[in-house]
């Protein structure tokens, strides 16, 4: 069965489905003929945006709600074939300032969701979006799934806990789950209203607005980036393939770029803006991980996924999107 066939006519729930990756995934699933239900809290700082699905609103169901509401989750989980559990608090800085909210969303609520599945829908397949942040400062590069997990902030610790709860419920309770560790996802519908959810979206906004991109340190920090369409491909493949059950997969790219090169490319593609190097803020320097790029050979070899979109192509599409729709993402 192809990935496309796996979702046709199936009932799919996406938590955080009005956010960046969730909404792009919802759009893809609708195009595949799935019956898509979204739950999203629309908390201002977290990226949910009704504009992300404005043109397909009559093709899916939207619930404005919070994954911390167990009663809503108990209801919504029933009868679903797939759950893409995209809702989460992803700001590293916010997690350090408010660790309890991060704990509630990224750990306690994940247990509630898994318990709802155990009690009301044990046949569901769950895909959990983890993060490269859980590895902390790399001991070697590229980072594979065997690398020690040593998070440098509260968010990394809680995402790691959420991931392992999912794997536990697969191994002990027989609820099919899999985890995808993502790295620097970018593309249309990304949060750009503030810089607390990673640097890529903020860099893109500064370039599109013709501002100066500020880079901490000497700009030599290396990263790999994935275009959101490629990430959606990975999530769908992992959801559809039974070989992924109980597994953890890195995503990543063979294109590695330093931040100065990335900023320069954005300025070129936007035809506007500039960049400058500035000293590290103390609170961010303490949790910085230095260079990072992934070894994604496990998912490539086992499930056949690899990124298709070059960095230049992906950034061109992203810049074009925000040049047209930036006003919908800055309020």
N, C-alpha and C positions, 0 to 999 in steps of 0.2 A: 504494500500500500504506500502510495506517495504521501508526502507531507500535506499536499493540498487535499487529497482524499480523506486524510485522517480527521480533518476539521469540518468538512462539509456536513451541514445539518446537525452539528454537535452543539451542546449548550456549554458556553464558556463564560466564566466569571473572571474579571480582571479587577483586583484591588488596586487603587491608585490609578484607575483607568483614564482619568482626565489629565494626568501628568505627562511628562515628556515621553518616556519609553512606553508607558501604558497606553497612551492615545495612539501612538504609531502602531503598536501591536493590535489595538482594537480595529484600526482602519484596515490592517492586513487581514485580520480574521473575518471582518465583514465581507471583504472582497473574495474570500475563500468560501463564503456561504455559511459561516457559523452563526449561531444565535448568541449574540454577545450581550452580556450584562456587565455594567460598570458600577463600582462603588468608589466614591471619592469624597473626601472631607472638604475639599476646596479651601483648606487653610491657606491664607495668603502667602506665607513664606515658603510653602512646599511645592508650588509649581502647577497645581491643578488649574485648568483653564478650559472653560466651556467652548471657547473658540477652536480648540484643538479638534473637536468633533462636530463643529457647527454644520458642516455640509453633509454629514451622515447621521444626524440626530434621529431621523425617522427610521433608521435601520438598526438601532440598538436601544437597549434600556439603560437608563441612567438613574442611579440612586445616590443622592447626596447624603452621605453618612460617614461615620468614622469606624475604622476597624476595631477601635477600642470598645465599641458597642456590641457586646456578645450576642444580644438578642437579634440584631440585624444580621450578623454573620450566620447565626444558626438558621435563620430563615433563607438567606440568599444561597447558602451552600447546597441546599437540597436540590437534587435533580441535575446537578452540573456534572459534565463529563471531564472538564478541565478547569483548573484554577491557576492563573498566572498571578502570583502573589507579589505584585509590584509595589504596594503601598509601603512607605517607610520614611523615616527621618534620616536624611543623608548628609546633613551638614556636619562636618567635623568640628568646626568652631562652635556651633550651637550645642553640640553634644557635650562639649567641655563646660559651657556656661550653664546648661540645664540638663544634667545627666539623667534626672528622673523621667522627664518626658521622653528622652531617647530610649530609656529602658522600657517604658510603657508601650511605645510603638514598635520597637524593634525586637523585643523579647516577649513581654507579657502577652501582647496582642497576637504574636505568632503562635504562642502556645494555645491561646483561645481558638484561633483559626484551625489549628491541627486537631484540637479536641472536638470542635464542631464537625470536622470531617470524620473523625473516629466514631462519633455518636450518631451522625445523621447521613453520612455518605462515604463509606469506606472504599468505594470503587473509583473515586475521583483520582485524577492524575494532577500533581502539583509541581509547578516549576517555581523555584525560589531564586530571586536575583541577589546574589552575594556581590562582594566587591574585592578588588585587589588591595584595598586598604587594610584588610585583615592580616596581610603578610608583614606589615610594618616596613622597616628599613631593610631592603634586600641584602641577604648574605652572599648571593650570587645572582648573576643575570645570564640569560633570561630566567624569570621565576616560573618554575613548574609547580604542579600540585603537591609535590613532596616537600616543598620549601617549608621551613618552620613558620608557624603562625604566631606572630608577636606584635599585635596591634599597638599603635602609638597613641591612640585616643579612645575615648568612651565609645564613639560610634563604631570603630573597628571591633571592639570587644563585643558589643551587642549584636552587630551583624553576624559575627562568627557564632555567637550563641544561637541566634535565629536559624542560621544555616544548619547547625548540628541538631537542633530540635527536629528539623525537617528530615534529616538523615536517620535520626533515631526512630521517628514514627514509621519510616519505611522499613527499617530493620526489625523493629519489635512489633509494630501493630499492622504491618502489611499494607500501609497506605503508600501508594507509589509516589515517590518524590525524587526530585533531582535539583541540583544547585548549579548555577552558572555564575562564575566570578568575573565580573565585568571590569573594564578598565577604560576610563576617560571616553565615555560615549558622547557623541555630539551629533547635531543635525537639527532639522526643522522641529519646531514646537518645544524646544529646550527652554528651561527657565533662564531668563537673562535680566530679571528685574533687580537682582542683587548678586553679590559675588560669594555668597556663603555656601553654594552647592558646587564648588569646583571652579577652576579657573577658565575652562574652555568657553563656556557660554558667555562669561564676562569679557573675555578677550574678543569674542565675535561681536558683542554689542559695541564695545569701544571702537572697533574698526569700522563697523557700519555707520556709527554716528560721527566718525571722523575725529575721535578723541585720541589721546595718548594711552597706549597699553603700558601699564606698569608691570615690570617683571622683577621679582625678588631675586637678589643675589646677582650672579654674573650671567644668568640666562643659559647656562650650560646643562641644566637639569634635563635628562632624557625621559621621554614618554612615548608610549604607543597609544594610538587613538583608534576607536571603531565608529564608523558611521552607523546611525541608528537603524537603517534598513538591514545592514548585515547582522546587527544584534538581534533584531526581530527574527531573521532567518534562524539564528542559533536557538532562540527560545522555542520557536515552533518545531524545529528538528528534535530538540531535547524532549519536548512535550509529547511528540508523536512516536518516538522510538522507545520500545520497551527495554532495549539494552542500556538506556540511560538511568533506569530506576536505581536509586540508591547511590548514584555517582555524583561527583563534583568535577566540573570542567572549568578551566581557564578559557577566557576569550583573550584576544590580543591581535597584534598586527606585526607583520614582518617589516613594516615601515616604522623606523624609530626616528624621532625628531627631537631636537632640543627646543626649549621654550623660545629662545631668541629666533630660531629658524621658523617656528610656528607663527610667532607674531609678525615676522617679516612677510610670510606668505599671506596672512590675513590682510595686511596693509596693501599688498600687491593686488589681491583679488577684489578688495573693496574699492581700490582706487582712492582711498582716503586714509587719514590717521597716521600715526607714527608709534614708536615704542621707545621706552627708556628703562634703564636699570636702576633700581632703588634698593636701599638696605632692607633686610628682612625685618618685619614686625616681630617682636619677641614672642608673642603668643602663637604665631604661626610657625616660627622657626623651630619651636620645641616639638612640634608634631610633624614636621616635614620628613619625608622618607627618602629624599635624595633621588637618584636615578631609579626608574622602574620601567621595565617592559617584560611582557609575558612570553612564556613558552606555551603555545596553544596546540601542541602536537597531539595531545590526548584526544581532544574533540575532533581534530582533523582525521586522525587515524581510525578512531572508533565509529564516528558518526558522519564523517565526510564534510564537516563544516570548515570553511576558511573565508576570510573577508574577501569581498569582490570589489569593493569601492576604494579607489586610491584616495590618499589624503587630499590631493588637489581637487579631484572630482567632488568628493564629499563636502569640502569647504566651499567650493563654487556653488553647489546646490544650497548650502546652508546660508551663505551670504545673500544669495538671490532671494531666498525666502524671507529673511529679515528685512531686506531692503523694501519689500512689498508689504510686510505685515508687522513691522516693529512696534507700531502703536498698540497692537493687541497684547503685547508682552511686557510693557514697561509701566503699566498703571498699578 
